[in-house]
Amino acid sequence: MKPKKLFIFLADGVGLRNFAFTQFYAMGKARGYEVVFWNASSFDLTAMGYTEIKIPNAKNHRLTDLVKNAQIQLELSLNKQRTKDSVYDSYRFPSTPKTLSAWIKKILLSVLIFTHQSEKGLLRIQRLLAYLEKQTPYYSYCRDLLQQEKPDLLFCTNQRLSQALAPVMAAQSLQVPTATFIFSWDNLPKGTKLLQTDFYLVWSQHMKSELQFYYPKITDSQIKITGTPQFEAHYDATLLQSREDFFTENGLDLSKKYLCFSGDDVTTSPNDPIYLSDMARAVRSMNEAGNSLGILFRRCPVDFSPRYDLVLQEFQDCIVSVSPKWGKQGADWNTILPTKADMQLLVNTIYHTQLVVNLGSSMVFDYTALHKPCAYIRYDVPNCPVPDWSVQKIYNFIHFRSMPSKSAVYWLDSPDDMKEVLTQMLSDQQNKGVEQAQVWFEKINKTPANKASDRIWNAFDELVN
């Protein structure tokens, strides 16, 4: 009997992390599938022993980005109108054009939005997007390749990739079933579901409800609740290093216990260097009181800026920077891709640190997976480099409303809280915060968390049969 053929469209680091750097490919082969990565990223998957077809030029129509942005803005406006909730405006990121062509694009975008302010208008924009992509050589290439390869299912690893529009539409024109994965817990309220596929894979019942709230035409039968492979590595004991090996490899002091500060990107948290220095002062004070603590600083993987340099220099006695093992494959930010080695580094960073401090990151769930607490920073600082930025804006985002209890994390409401809260986290033998975080984690991601890939393959079995 001929094996079922799965095409996995992959174009970014999220897809690599979830579906290439895990056991996902091997699991499919073990089930008898022919698994082919349709690879629009710069990463060479053949080096990992995978079957891949490189896309030579995944080039969208020159107007696609403009129309896509109009679609996102219209969805945000319609969601605001429908819910009477101004939070949707916080997902907009206005910019000031610096060139004539940028000004022209901004004016065209404004015209598109102004002339399509309705559900019917949004539908016209979606049809225009489809029409534009179908005129491209890229669409013709996709259709020809799919006719030649005849896959039983096309799976896109990310629901917001404009490069995936042509492959999805080409597959649908040939009656090849299509599915996509909602890759992050905060994506759906942002209006970034660009792809219109036959089926959707989501993390949880909570995410399924969100998907149907924002896109009510999607039926129950189109949605499969699978969980995400994102957290599976935390349950793989083969990735763990000994404390001695991990500390030696990363320049850590074996006499200390380490607390992790997990950095955000500069847009999400422009004050991160100040927060890190506040934490370092608290740790210094705790060490003066007889503790032996250090801070392991893991920056945001796509942040290569020098903004932390002065803090790292000032607090060399207590901060060690252990940078993510991501690499630049090109000039643009979306060509900064993870490596398989970073998955092991992240697992061991969590395993060998006591807790994590950050501003609103999903790292809370990574630490919860290993039964360790998280503290969220919740205070502003003077002279923020980004106008109108506030920490309150971050925690007002819709995905934080899923938190069943505010005690799922510890809260840092001022620099003065640092010492007391860190002490409390280190001394909480009952792990009450971790227990509440686990409730949140189970709401966000289907349990058991280490079986997501199995459930995804079970969903594929259903879809291709």
Secondary structure as UniProt FT lines:
FT   STRAND          5..10
FT   HELIX           13..15
FT   HELIX           16..20
FT   HELIX           24..30
FT   TURN            31..32
FT   STRAND          34..39
FT   HELIX           46..48
FT   STRAND          52..54
FT   TURN            62..63
FT   HELIX           64..83
FT   HELIX           86..91
FT   HELIX           100..114
FT   TURN            115..116
FT   HELIX           119..134
FT   HELIX           137..149
FT   STRAND          153..156
FT   TURN            159..160
FT   HELIX           162..164
FT   HELIX           165..173
FT   TURN            174..175
FT   STRAND          178..181
FT   TURN            185..186
FT   HELIX           188..190
FT   STRAND          199..202
FT   HELIX           205..214
FT   TURN            216..217
FT   HELIX           220..222
FT   STRAND          223..225
FT   HELIX           229..235
FT   HELIX           237..239
FT   HELIX           243..249
FT   TURN            250..251
FT   TURN            254..255
FT   STRAND          257..262
FT   TURN            266..268
FT   TURN            270..271
FT   HELIX           272..288
FT   TURN            289..290
FT   STRAND          293..298
FT   TURN            301..302
FT   TURN            307..308
FT   HELIX           309..314
FT   TURN            315..318
FT   STRAND          319..321
FT   STRAND          326..328
FT   HELIX           333..335
FT   STRAND          336..338
FT   HELIX           340..351
FT   STRAND          356..358
FT   HELIX           363..369
FT   TURN            370..371
FT   STRAND          374..377
FT   TURN            387..388
FT   HELIX           391..395
FT   HELIX           398..402
FT   HELIX           406..408
FT   STRAND          410..412
FT   TURN            415..416
FT   HELIX           417..427
FT   TURN            429..430
FT   HELIX           432..444
FT   HELIX           449..451
FT   HELIX           452..464
//
